[in-house]
Amino acid sequence: MSNQYKLKKVAYSVGLGLLVSTGTAFAQESQVMEEVVATGSRLQGTASAVIEERKNQAFVADILGSEQISRTGDSDAASALRRVTGLTLVDGKFIYVRGLGQRYSSARLNGASIPSPDLTRNVIPLDIFPANVIESLSVQKAYSPNMPAAFGGGNVDIRTKAIPTQFVSGIQIGIEGNSNNSDGYTYSRDDSGIPQALTDAIPYYRGDFGLANIIAKDNLVSGDTTAAAQANVINKTLAKSVPRNLTLKDESLDPNYSAQAFIGNSFDEEYLGGQIGFLASLAYDNKWTYSDRSSAVTSATPTSDCSSELATAEDVQNSCFDTFAESQMTTQEERLNGLFSVGYKLNNHSVSYTKIYIEDNEDESEISISQNPSQNITIAADNEADRTHSFNYEERTLDVDQFRGQHTFLDYMGVGVDWQYTESSAETNNPLNVAYEFTDTYDDGAYTGSFIDGAQGRANYQFVDMEDNMKSWGGNVTLPLTFQNLEVELKGGWDFVDRARLYTTSSFFLDNSNSSIVVNDNESDILSITNYLTDEFIDTNMLINFNEPIAPEADDYLAAQKIDAGYAAFDVFYKGIWRISGGLRYESFKQVSLSSSSLIFTKEDSDNYYSEEDILNGTVNDDDFYPALSLTYVGGDDYQLRFGYGETVVRPDLREVVPVGYNDPLTDIRTTGSTTLSSTTLKNYDLRYELYFDDGDNLAISGFYKDIANPIETVLNVGDSSYTASFTNGETAEVYGVEAEWLYDLSWAADGFFTSGNITLSDSEVKIDAASAGNLTNTSKRMTGHSQYVVNMQLSYDSANGNHSGSLVYNVFGERILASGINGREDSFEQPFHSLDATYSYYPDFNTTVKLTVKNLMGEDQEVTQSGLSVRTRSIGTTVKLSYKYDF
């Protein structure tokens, strides 16, 4: 690589990195000793700085800078993190580290714990953090005592953009299209939430069809009309209050678009001689996605050889599945995010305040046709198929207020202090979640109509609210000492977390108690079939059922969590060659999760829900010490050899220890918590060799082993046509493997080209006691979610004149267990997804960037197989995005 090219690249990086890099002194200048070496004067966001930071970490960590995220065209933290060695992305939200499921990874924001807005998981869905607020992502894979003890595969620290030291501002707009989005299904949403009339009625009519309770609770007596007739009128009035005017339209979807703006500056303050700075950014994006999907439940007793190469698709569907469904889903995602930071710096002291607000809304509509296979592949037995039209609108918000400070006391032996105090809240609600159920009829394969009957609820409504509040505060005190041949850093700190969550749901269904009623007989009107719930139809045919459980059954829960932790650590350099770091963390963990009703009205209800036994069953108490040790041999500037050991814990999620059911979005399986779960403990071993070259090339090879006791695994049960799931503790588990990652300059072959990438090869095994395994087919198997290989490769180009750059990025993971097989069925495996993406950036001048990003160039689709059969598929499509950015 020529010196001229290097100078131009540095100059270009300086200009491009103004927003993300200047002013790092505000956030990081007074960090602890090892971080000062890594970040004190560096240009954050450049590849060389990322390598230097990783090199100077006491414990094994991978760093992903904002420039790397921009180069790959990733739009959020989750999609960016799949480029990190050993990490895979699940459902576009959750990170699996070294083959361990999302429960074994954790995330922090600038070192602080924050709550999750996800309704079904305790971990944070990382797709809610947009790339425009991220300065870097740090993934620490080896446990250190200043980290939370809840550490399995790794911890992700999301570092937000720092305050600049001079004026910066800019705008960016983008437009995107998806090959799947030529057509989709849209509707006019009613997102007013649960009607107040229904909320008020729950205490009186829950657990009953309504009429008997109405008569009893309202003291109805026969008069001009019978009491039953009066109750009927009240019930139907309530039935009419639910959202009903939901009609699908088949139309071309709008293109996806996004916009963002930022501004920041710093000013000298004359009174004390310090500096005040600020940074503000605002972004909005709107995204439509259409996908074709299929799902099936395999038969435990197939009537033909399903694995035979001679079996036709018709034979397989008719003989190998208990149920088979095809659906079309249209999703609209709207995201609004804002960041505001203000800070003050005086000599070796700085304080800052950061406000982050993220609003992430998702609207889904789906048409699904489900069949019980017969001799005709296109329709179900008796010329009938089940049709479902569903609508689901979910609002998620994350609101964070964070105060941070860094102080260095040069007159007191150079003692350094950093601290943070963070208050955050995550709220999620479902103002609209309804599924309409019908039976379609056919004659010789031709559609003849749709009807409803009184066998079950034909319009099912659910309204969900979840609020999760958290306070996190902590700090570190560092004392650097120098002796002959020794550089020593002593460190201690504290970490406290208080958390409370309330989850409530109310469900109802409209039911036809009469004989079957035809609601449609024209195939051209099938999209508007949900319009049958008119006032007249309800008056004639329908009643509303209050599906609120009565104690001791429950569908809601409340939970509280408290963590008090402190640690002591050391970091010692001997002759600049040997480095030994380690320490001990004490952590007191208390958690209580209790199932409940959304409304408790009597002391008897309260006693049923909150008995002493229930409180004890929902309580997790862990008070323990967690040691960590890292030994590094520094072979000058050329190489390092590291060894790490740590003991950690993984605790059950808030809702996993209460007997409350929910639908898992990853598996579409109804899942219920278990009061018998206990915490998982891990012993973690790491070995890593790092080789560095003068031109920035580097190579790292790692080995790891994890010895796991009481691993938490999902246990399945099966009915005639559907699965249900719960959780249990396995006996033991282990994960082991090797990783390799590299950055290599290719200018010897072609100017401006370089390659980077990583490969992980690993294996795992979990053993579950037969008495706890339910109906599992395999009580000894790979861990759920574990991939035996992960590959990331990147070929990049930077032109010598700084006007062009581009990258071709490839990612694939090995097949992983999505759900364990039961009753003789084999485990179901999510198949490898070969992701090939390309980005090209053009810089016509110092201020302007034009970027073209193409995702999923190979047009891959997602697939899950079981016993060689495809049981779930989802089309993804290829996306093309064009964006324009201007820095003023």
N, C-alpha and C positions, 0 to 999 in steps of 0.2 A: 504494500500500500504506500503510495507516494506521500512525501511530506506535504505537498501542495493539496492533495486530496484530504489529508488529515486536518489541515488548517481550515479548509473550506467546510469540512464536516463539523468541526468544533464551532465555527462561526454560525453555521446554520442551526446547530443544536441550541446555541445560546439564544438566537432569535426565537426559535420555535418554543423553547422552554421557559420564556419569561414568566408566563402565568404559573407554571407548575413548579418552577425551580427557585426563583428569586425570593429572597427573604427567608431562607431556611433557618437563619439565625433565630427568628422569632419562635420557631417550633422546636429547633433541635440543637442550637449551639451549645446549650448547657446540659446536654445529655450525659449519661454516665460514660466512663472512660472508653469502653470498647466501642461505643457508638460515636464518640467524638472522633476517633481514628477513622471510622467508616464514613462519616457524614459531615464533618466539620466544615470543609471548604469545597465540597463537591457540587457538581451541577446535577441535581436530582432529576431523574428521568432518562439519563443517557445510559447506554449499555455498560460502559466502562464503570460508571458509578455504581450500578447495580452489582456488578461483579466484585467491586471493592468492598461494598457493604457486606455481601455474603461472605467474602474472604475473612473479614474481621469479626464476624459473629463468634461468640464463645461456644454456642451450640448450633447444630446443623440447622440451616434455614435457607429457603429460596426466596428471592426478592424479585418482584415483577414491577417495573417502573411504568410510568404513564406513557413514555415513548413506545415501549414494547406493546402496551395495550393498544395504542393508536395504530401501530404498524400492522397488527393482525386484524384490525377493524372490529374488535369486540366492543359491544355496547354497554356491558354491565360487568360487575365483579365476577359473577358466576361463569359466564362464557370466557372471560379472560383467564380464570384460574385453571381451566382445563388444559392450558398450555404448560402448566407447572409439572415437573417430574412426578410421576406416580399419582396424579390426581385425575379423576374422571367426574363427569357431570351427569347428574341424574335428574330427569324431568325439567331440565333447563334451570334448576334452582339450587340443588343440593350437591355439595362436594363430597366425594368419596376419596379419602387419602389412603394410599397404599392398600387398596382393596377393602378397607373397613367402611361400613355404612355411615350414613350421615350422623348417627348418634355418637360416633367416635371422632367427629371433628367439631370444633367450636370456632366462634368468630367474635372479635372485639372491634370496637371503633375507637381508633386512637388510644388503644390500651384500656378501654372501658367496656364493661359488660352492658349489653342492651337487650331488650326483649324481642321476641319474635311475633310478627303479625300473622303467622301461619296458623290456621285453625287446627291442624292435625299433627303438628310437630313442635317440639321445644326449640329446635335449632332454627337459625335465621335463614330464610330463603334469600340467597345472595344475589338473585337477579333484581332485587329491589334497589340495589346500589348502582346508579348509573355511572358510566365511565367518566363523565364530565366533572364529578366531585372527587375523583380518586387521584391522589398523587403517587401512591405506590401500594402494593400488596405484599405483605410479608407472611410467608408460610413457614412456621417453625415446626420441624418434624421431630426434633429431639427435645424432650422436656427439660425445662430449667425452673428453678424454685421461684422465680418471679412470675411464673405463669400460673393460671388456675390449675388446680390438681385434676379437674375434669378434662383429661387429655388422653386421647387414644391414638388416632393417626396423626393429628397435627392441629395447630391453632392458626387461624387466619386473622391477621391484624389489618384492618382497612384504614389506611392513612389518608386523611382528606387533604386537599390542597392548602398550601401555606400562604401566609400573607406576603405580598410582594414588597420589595424595597423601593420601587418606583412605579410610575403610572403604567397600568396595563388595562386594556379593554378589547373586546372583540365580540363578534357574532358568528353563529354557524347555523346553516339551514340544510336540511337533507330531504330527499324523496326516495322512496323505495317501492319496488314491486316484487311480487311473489308469483312464480309460475302456477301456483295452485289457485290464485285469487281471481281468475277470470269470472267466476261465479261463486256466490255464497248465499247464505240465508240471513236476512236481517229482519228486525221487527222494531216496533215502537215500544220502548220500555216504560213500565210503570214501576218506579223504584221508591215508592212512598213508604215501604216497610210494612210491618204488621199493623193492620187497622186497629185503632184505639178501642173500638167496640169489642174486638176479639180479645185484646189484652184484658179488658175489664171483665169479660165473661169467663175467662179461664178458671178463676177460683170456684165458680158455681157449677160449671158444666164439664170439667175435665174428667177423663176416664169413662165417659158414658156417651152414648149416641146423642145425648142432649135433652131428649124429650122428658124422660123420667126426672132428671135433675132439675130441669126448668120448672116442672110442676111442683117439685118439693121445695126448691130454693125460693121460688117466686110466690109460693102459697097460692097457686092457681086453683080455682074452684069452678065447677060447671055453672054456667049462666046461660046467656043467649047462645053461647057455643060451648062445646065441651072443653075441659081443661087441656086435653090432648091437642085439640085444634088450636087453642091459644098458644100452647108451647110450640106447635108446628110453625105458626106465624113468626114467633120470636126466632126460632132456629133458622128459618129461611131468610129472615132479614140479616142475620149474621152471615149467612152463606153468600149473600149478595155483596158483602163488603170487601171480599178478597179481590185481587187483580184478576180480571178475566179477559180483557180486550187485548189478547196477544196473538197476532197473526203473522206468520212467516211470509217473507217475500223473497223470491228467487231473483237476484240481481247481481250485477257486476260490483265487486267491492272497490271502495275508494283506495287509491294508492296510500301507502304509509308515508308519514311525514314527521319531521322533527325540527325543532328550533331551540336555540340556546343563546344566551348572552352573558357576558361577565365584565366586571370592572373592578379595579383595585388600585390602591396607591398608598404611599407612606409619606408622613410629614414630620419635620423636626419640631419638637416641642421645646420652647425656649425657657420655660420656668424652671424645670429640673434638668434640662439638657437631654431628654430622652427622645424617642421616636414613636409615633402613633401610626398604625397602618390598618387597612381594612381590605377585605375581598368579598365581593358579592357575585353570585351566579344564579341564574334562573333557566330552567329547561323544561320543555314539554315535548312529548312524542305520542303519536297515535298510530297503532299498528293493528292491521286486520290479518287474520290467518284462517284459511279454510283447509280442512283435512278430511280425507276419507279414512274410516276406521273399521276394524272388524275385531270381534272377540268371540271366544268359544270356550266351553267347558268340555274337556275330553271325557270320553266314556271309560268307566272302570272295566267294562266288559264289552269291548268292541266286537261286532259281528263279522268282521273281516280283518285281514292282515293290513293294518294301517301303514306299516312301514314298507310294504312291498312296492317295488318299482313299477309293477304292473297295475297297481291300484289307480283308478282314475280319480279326478277331483270330485266327481259325483259320488263315487264309492266312499271316499274318505269322509265327505260331509254327511252322508246318510248313515254311515256305519260306525264312525269313530267319535262323534260328538254327541253329548246329551243336549246341548243348546248351541246355537250359532246365531250371531247377531252382526249386522252391518249398520253403520251409521255415518252421517255426514255432520261435522261440527264446524261451526263458524265462531271465531273468537275475536273480540275487539279488546285491545289493551290500551288504556290511557294512563300516562304517567306524567305527573307534575312534580318537579323537585326544585328545591331552593337551598342554597348555602350562603350563610353570612358569617364572616369572621372579623373580629376587631381585636387588636392587640397593642400592647405598650411594652417598649423595651428601654431599659435604662442600665447601661454598663453591662454587668453580667447577670441581670435579672430581667425576666420577661413574664408577662401574664397575657392570657388571651381568652376570648369567649367565642364559641362557635355554635351557631344555630343551624340545624339540618332538619328540613321538613320534606318528606316524601309521601306523595299520594299516588297509589297504584290501584287502579280499578280494572276489573276484568269482567267482561260480559260474554256469556256463552249461550248459543242456541244449538240444539242437536235434534236430529231426526233419526230414530233407531228402529230397525225392523228385526225382531227376534223370532227364531223358529225352533221348533222341536223336530229335527230332521226326520224325513220319511222317505218313501220311494220317489218323491219328486224333489229335486234339488232346489227348486225356486220357491216353493211354499211349504208350509208345515203340514203336519197330519191333519186330516179332515178339511183340507183346503182352507186353512186358517193360519194367520201369523199375528204376533203381537206387535203393535206399533206404539212408540212413545215419542211425544214431542216435549222436550224439556227446555227450560229457560233458567239461567242462573247468573245473577249479577252479584259480584263481590267487591266490596270497597275495603282497601287496606291503607292505613296511614301509619307512618313512623315519625315521631316528633322528638327531637333530641336537643337538649341544652347542655353544653359542656364548657366547663371552666378548667383551664390548665395553667400551670406555672412552672418555670425552670429558674433555678437560682444557683449561683456559684459564689462561695464566700472565700475569696483568695486570701483574706487576712486570717482565716481559720483553717489552715492546712489544706485549703482548696476543697473543702467539703461542698458537695453538690446535693441539691434537693430538687426533686421534681414531683408534682402532684397533679391530681385531676379530681374533679367532682362532676358527676353527670347525672342528670335526671332525664328519663326517657319514657315514652309511652307508645305502645303499639295497639291500635284498634282495628278490628275487622268486623264487618257486619254484612249480612245477606239480606238486603231489603227485598230481594225477589229471588225465590227458588221454588219453581213449580214444575211438576211433571204430569202431563196428560197421558192417560193410558187408554188404548183402543184395541179392538180385535178386528183385523182386516179379513175379508172373505174373498175367495177366488173361485172361478169356474173355468176349469181346464187351463189354469195358469193366468187367466185374465182377472183383473181386479173388479169386484162387483159392489163393494161397499165396506163401511166400517160401523161397528156397533159398540155399545157399552152395556155392561150388565151389573148385577149387584154383588158379584163375587168378591170384589175388593174396591179400595178407593180408586176412583177414576180421574181425580184431579188432586194431586198431593202437594201440599204447601208446607214449606219450612222456612222459618225466620230465625237467623242466628246472629248473636252479638257476642263479641269477645273483646275484653279490655285487659291489657297487660301493662302494669306500671312497674318501673324499676328505678332504684337509686344505686349508684355505684360510685364509690370514692376510694382512693388509694394514693400511695406515694412511695418514693424511694429516697433513701439517704445513702450517699456514696462518699467514701473516704479514700483518696489515693495516697499511697505510701511508697517511698523509694528507699531501697537498701542496696548494698553492694550486690551486684548481679541479680537483683530482684526488683520487679515492679509489682506492687500489690494493690489491689482494690478490694476494700471491704464494703459490703452492701447489705442493707436491711430495708424492709418495707412492710407495708400493711395494705390490705385489700378487703373491702367490705361491700356486700351486695344485699339489698333488701328488695324483694319482689312480691307482687300480688297479682293474681289473675282471676278473672270472673268470666265464665263461659255459660251462656244461656241459649236455649233453643226452644222454640214453640212450633209445634207441627199440627196440621189439620188435614182432613181430606173430605172432599165432596163425594158422596156415595149415592148410587142409584139403588134404592131398595126394591124397585119394581122389576119386572121381567126385562129381557134384553130390548134395547131401543136402538134402532138404526139412526146414526147421526150424520152419515154422509153416504151418498150413492153415486158420486161423480168423481172420477179420478182427477179431473182438472181442478176440483175444489179441495184437494187433499191438504194443501198448505194452510188453508183457513179452517181446518177441521176443528180447531180449538174454540171457534166462535159459537159452538153449540150451547154454551152456558149463558143463555139469555135469562132475563128476569122471569119470563114466562116458563122457560124450561125448568128453572129451579123451583118455581112455585108448583109445578106439576110433578116433578120427578126426584128432586135432589134434597138431601139433608147434609149438614156439616157435622163431622165427627171431630170432637176435641181429643186429639191424640196425645194429651199431656198425661204422663204417668202419675200414678198415685204411690206415695211412700209405701214400702221402701224402694220401689223401682225408681230410676232416675235417668234423665238424659242431659243433665247439666252438671257442672262441677265448679268448685272454687278451690284455689290453691295459694299457698304462701311459701316463700323460700327465703332463707337467710343464710349468708355465708360470711363468716368472720375468719380472716386468714392473716398470717404474718410469716415472714421468712427471714433467714440470714444466709448470706452467700459470700463467696470469695472468688477472686480472679487473680491468679499469680502467673507472672512471666519470669522464667529463669533463664538469664543470659540471652533473652530474646529468642530462645530456641524451644524451650518447653513451656507449655501453657496448661495449667490445671485450673479448672473452674468447677464450682459445685456449691452445694448448700442444702438446707433442710427447710421445708415448708410445713407449717402446721395449719390445718384447715378444719374448722368446725362448720359442718353442713347440716342444716335443718330444713325439712320440707314436709308440708302437710297438704294432701290433696283429698277433697271430700266430694263425693257425688251428692247432688241435691236436685230439688225441683226449682224451676225458675221463680216460682212463687210459693212461699211457705206461709201458711195462714194460722196454724194452730200449734200449741205446744206439743201435741201428739205428733204432728208432722215433723217438727224439729227434733223430737226425741228419736223418731224413726231414722232420720237422715244422719243425725250427729250423735249416735250412741258411742259409748266409750270404745267399744270394739271396732266400730268403723273408723274412728279417729286413729286408733293404734294401727289398723291395717293400712291406712293411707299415709302413715308417717315414715319418713326415712331420716335416720340420724347417723351421720358419719363424722367421727372425730378421729383424726389420724395424722401421722407425720408422713411426708412424701419427700424422699431424698433424690438428689440428682448429682451426677458427676460427669465431667467432660475432660478428656485428656487430649492435648493437641501437640504434635511435633511439627515445628515450623522449619522447613528446609529453605530458609532465606525467602526470596521473592518467587521462587520457582514452584514449590509444592508444599502441601500440608497433609498430615495424616491425623485423623481424628478418631477418637473412641468416646462413645456416650452411653450412659446408663441412667434410667429413671424409673421410679415407681409411681403409678398414677391410678386414677379411678374413673369409671364411667357410670353415671347414675341414671335410673329410670327417668323418662320424661314425666312432666307434670300429669298428663292425662293417662299415662300407662299404668298407674297404680290405683286407678279408680274404675269401678265396673260400669263405665259409660261407653256406649257405642258410637262409632263414627265411620264414615266411608273413607277409606284410604285412597287418595287420588292417584297414587302410584300404581296400585294393584286393582282398584275398583272393587275391593273386598270390604265387607262390613267387619270392622275390627273393634274389639272390646278390651279394655284394660284389665289387669290382673292385680289383685291385692297381695299376691305372694312374691312379687319381684323383689330382688335384692340387688345391690350395686355390683358392678363388674370391676375387678382389679386387674392391673396390667403391670408386667415387668418388661421394660423396653430396652433393647440393645441396638446400638448403631455403630457402624464402622464406615469411614469415608476417606477416600484418597482424592486430593485436589491437585491438579497440575496446571500451572499458569505460565504463559509465554509473554515475551516482551511486547508483541504486537496486539495483545488483547485476547488472543486465542486461549482457550482453557478447556480442560477435561476434568470431570469428576465421576468417580465410580464409588458406589455405596452398597453396603450390605446391611440388612436389618432383620431383627427377629423380635417377635412379641409373644410373650407367654401370658395367656389370658385365663382367668378363673371366673366362673359364673357368667359367661357371656349371655347377653339377652338376645333371644332369637324368637322369631314369629312361628307360632304353631297354628296349623290350619285344621279346619273340620269341613266336611262336605255334606251337602244335602243332595236332593235329587238333581238339582240344576244350578246350584250356586255354592260358593264358598263362604265361610266365616273364619275369622282369625282372632287369636289372642297372643299372649306373650308368656314365655317361660325362661328360666335360667338354665342354660346348658351346664354341663360339668366342666369342661375345659375347651380351650381353643388355642390355636397358634397361627401366626402369620409370619412368613419369612420370604425374603427375596433379595434381588440385586437391582440397582439403578445405575444408569449411565447418562450423563448429559454433557453437551459440548457446545462450543462456539468456535468456528473455524473460518478464517479468511480465505477466500478463493481467488484473490486478485492475481495469483500466479497463473490462473487459468483464464480469467476474464476480469478486467478492471471493474471494481465496484460491487462484486458479488461476494456474499458470505453465507454460511449456513449455520444453523443452530438446531438443537433438538434434544430429545431425551427418550430413553427406552426403559421400561420397568418390567421385569420378569419376577413373578411371585406366585406363591401358593398358600393355601390356608386349609384348616380342618377344624370343625367344631363337632363335639360329641354331646349328645343330649340323652339323658337317662330315659329309658323306655317308658317309665311310669309317668314322666312329664311330657312326653313327646306327642300326646294326642294320637292322631291318625297319620303321623308322618311316615312316609315310605322309607326314608333313609334317616336313621338317627345319627349317623356319622357322615358328614358331607362338607363341602366347601361352605364358607360363611356366606350368608345372604349378601348380595351386592359385590362380591369379590370378583375381580377380573384377573386372569392369570398373566395378562400382558397389557401394557399401555404404551402407545407409540405417538410421539409428537415430532414432526419434522418441519423445518422452515427453510426455504431458500429465499434470500433477500438480495435486493439491489439498491445501491445508492449511487447516483451519477456523480461524476467528478465535479461538475459545475453546481451541484446542489439543487438542481431544478426538478429532479425526478427521483422517486423511490418506489419500490414495490416489493411484495412478498407473496409467495405461494406457500400456504400453510396446510399441513395434513395432520389429522388426528384420528386414532382408532383405539378402541378398547376391546379386550377379549370378552367372550360371552360371560355373563354373570347371572347368578340365580336371582330372579325377581320374586318368585314365590316357591316354597318347598312343596314337593309332591306329597299326596296323601292317598290312603286306601289303595296302594299298589301303583298309583300314577307316579311317573317320574317327576323330578324337579322341572320347573319351567325356567327357561334361560332367555334373557334379553340378548339378542344377537349383536355381533359387532356392527358398529355404524362407522363407515368410512367417510369422514368429513374432509372435503378438500375445498379450501377457501382461497380467494385471491384478493389482494388490495393493490391499488396503484394510486400514488399521490403525485400531483403536479404543483410545483411552487413557482408560478410565473414571476413573483417578486417576493421581497422579504416579508410582506404582510399577508399574502394570500395563499391559501391551500385549497386545491380541488382534489377530492378523493373519490375513487370508484371502488366499491367493495362488492364482491360476488361470493355468496355463501352457498355451500352444498353444490359445488359444480358437478358432482357425479350423480346428482339427483337421487341420493339414497333415501330409503324409507326405513322406519323403525319396525322391528319384528321381534316377537317373543314366540319361542317354540317349546313344545313339550312332547317328548317321545318322538321327535322328528316331525311333529305336526305344527303348523302355524296356528297359534291360539290367540295372538293379538297382532294387529298391524296398524300402522299410522303413516299416512303420506305426509311428507315434509315440504317438498318443493324446493326450488332454487330461488334465492332472493338476490336482487341487484339494487344497490343503493348508491346514489350520487349525492355528495355533500359539498358545500362551499363554506369556507371559513375565512374571515378577514379580521386581522389584528390591527387595531388602530395605533 
